[in-house]
C-alpha cells in the first residue's frame, strides 16, 4: 500500500512539474506580447 502511494505521489509530482514547465513556456511569450502592447 505504501508503494502504491509513493508511485501515485511521484506521478502527481511529475505531472505537476511538466504542467508548470509547459505553462511557463506558454505564458512567457504572452506576457512579453502584452507588455509590448
C-alpha angles and dihedrals in degrees: 000000000000090000092054090050092050092049092048091049091048093050091047092049092046093049091047091051092049092047091049092048093047091045091051091052092050095044097048097067090040092054091047092051092048090049091050091051 
